[in-house]
Amino acid sequence: MAQALLNDTAVDAIRDRYRTLFANAFAPNIRFGQMPGADERVAYAAEFAAYRLGQIDEKLGRLIEIMERRTDQSSQVRK
């Protein structure tokens, strides 16, 4: 329900903030003088891992496309 209330600009801003946050090296969200609970640390680590796996997936997808194009080009040259 709250998702429906957000406009595209707000959604893009939130997405960009998360991309910037997760693009950097993993740094747990530790507040001065207070250690976050285990649930919060696990949730943050899971989000970070999911982001990084998504990055790996995108790169592997591009690599596969390049390899398939080369295979197609090689087979066309042979004909």
N, C-alpha and C positions, 0 to 999 in steps of 0.2 A: 504494500500500500504506500509506504513512504517512497518507494522507488518511482511510483507513478507521479508523485508530486515534484520530483526533481526535473528540471528542464535539461536540455541537451548540454548547455554550457556548464551547468553544475556537475553533470555526470562526467564530462570531459575533464574538468578541473580535478575532480576526485581521482579519475583514472591516471591523469598525468602525475598527480602527487604520489600515487602508489608506484608508478613506474620509476619515478625519480628515486623514491625511497629504496625500492628493491634493486635498482640498478647498481647501487653502491654495495660495497662489501657488507656482509652480514654484521649488524651491530644491534644486539638486543636492546629493547626499549627499557632502559634502567633509569629510574627517576632518582634524583639526588636524595639520599637518606632513606630510600624505601625501595626494596626489591619487589618487582611485580610477582604476583602469584604464579604458581606452576601452570595453571590453565592459560593465563595470558602469555606466558613465555612459549608454551607449546603451540598456541594458536599463531603467534607471530612467526615462529620457526616453520610451521606448516605452510603459511602464506608465502614465506620467502622461498621455501623449497618448490612450491607449486609454480611460482614465478620463474625460477631458474630452469625448471623442467620445461616450461613453456618456451623459454629462450632456446634451449637445446633442441626442442622439437622444431621450431622455426628454422634454425640453422641446418638441421638434418634434412628438412623438407627442401630447402634451397639447394643443398648439396645433391640430393637425389634428382631434382629437376635438371641441374647442370649435367650430371652423369647421363641421364636419359637423353638429353639433347645431343650430347657427344655420341652416344650410341646410335641415335637416329641419323646423325650427320655421317657417321662412319659407314652405316649400311647403305645410305644413298650414294656415297662416293664409290662404293664397290660395284654398284649396279651399272 
